[in-house]
């Protein structure tokens, strides 16, 4: 009888695992497509490896001739700025994983719209 009770659980776990794997693949693809090209400059959100400490991020931004704009709630994601062409490429050379256009969203906006006006 215990064998019959575990079958629905295995099916549910398999379905949940499949949905999670599909979501992870889609998220990875979207992150790869959203990354800025190496020749870009301006204000960017810079992603560093999860093991990088804040001093590593500051050193990488300085090595890329940029300046820190602000930190984010994720310790390995910062917003940096530089007007020099090729800023994103220099960030990658200095240890960044990727750079993205900065989004001015709060933590509550991750799940959907809040109806609040955009910050300026």
C-alpha positions in Angstrom: 0.0 0.0 0.0 2.9 2.4 0.6 4.0 2.0 -3.0 0.6 3.3 -4.3 0.7 6.3 -2.0 4.2 7.4 -3.3 3.3 7.4 -7.0 1.4 10.7 -6.9 4.3 12.2 -5.0 6.8 11.1 -7.6 4.7 12.4 -10.4 4.3 15.8 -8.6 8.0 15.9 -7.8 8.8 15.1 -11.4 6.4 17.8 -12.7 7.8 20.4 -10.3 11.4 19.5 -11.3 10.5 19.8 -15.0 8.9 23.2 -14.5 11.9 24.4 -12.4 14.3 23.2 -15.1 12.3 24.9 -17.8 12.2 28.1 -15.8 15.9 28.0 -15.1 16.7 27.5 -18.8 14.4 30.3 -19.9 15.9 32.7 -17.2 19.5 31.8 -18.3 18.6 32.5 -22.0 16.9 35.8 -21.2 19.9 36.9 -19.1 22.3 36.0 -21.9 20.2 37.9 -24.5 19.8 41.0 -22.2 23.5 41.4 -21.6 25.0 44.6 -23.0 27.7 44.3 -25.7 31.4 45.1 -24.8 31.5 48.5 -26.6 28.7 50.0 -24.4 29.2 52.8 -21.9 27.0 54.8 -19.5 25.2 53.6 -16.4 25.0 49.8 -16.2 24.0 47.1 -13.7 27.1 45.0 -13.2 26.9 41.3 -12.2 29.8 39.8 -10.5 30.3 36.1 -9.4 28.3 35.2 -6.3 31.6 34.6 -4.4 32.9 38.1 -5.2 33.2 40.4 -2.2 32.3 44.2 -2.4 35.9 45.2 -2.6 36.4 43.0 -5.7 33.5 44.9 -7.4 35.0 48.3 -6.4 38.4 47.3 -7.7 36.9 46.0 -11.0 34.9 49.2 -11.5 38.0 51.3 -10.8 40.1 49.2 -13.2 37.5 49.8 -15.9 37.7 53.6 -15.4 34.2 53.7 -13.9 32.6 54.9 -10.8 30.2 53.2 -8.4 26.7 54.7 -8.5 25.0 52.5 -5.9 24.8 49.0 -4.5 21.7 46.8 -4.8 20.0 44.4 -2.5 22.0 41.6 -4.1 25.6 41.7 -2.9 27.1 40.7 -6.2 25.1 43.3 -8.3 26.1 47.0 -8.4 25.3 49.9 -10.6 28.3 51.7 -12.1 28.8 54.4 -14.7 31.5 55.6 -17.2 31.3 57.7 -20.3 34.3 56.1 -21.9 33.5 53.7 -24.8 34.1 50.0 -24.1 33.2 50.3 -20.4 31.3 47.0 -20.4 34.1 45.2 -22.1 36.6 46.5 -19.5 34.3 45.4 -16.7 34.2 41.9 -18.1 38.0 41.9 -18.4 38.2 43.0 -14.7 36.0 40.1 -13.5 32.4 40.9 -14.1 30.1 38.2 -15.5 27.9 40.6 -17.5 26.4 44.1 -17.5 22.8 45.0 -18.1 20.7 48.1 -18.5 19.9 49.3 -15.0 16.2 48.9 -14.0 14.9 51.2 -11.4 12.5 48.7 -9.7 12.0 48.0 -6.1 11.9 44.6 -4.5 8.1 44.6 -4.6 8.1 45.1 -8.4 9.8 41.7 -9.0 6.4 39.9 -8.9 4.5 42.4 -11.0 3.1 45.9 -11.2 2.4 47.9 -8.0 0.7 50.8 -9.7 3.2 53.3 -8.2 4.8 55.9 -10.5 8.3 55.3 -11.6 11.1 56.9 -9.5 13.0 59.8 -11.0 
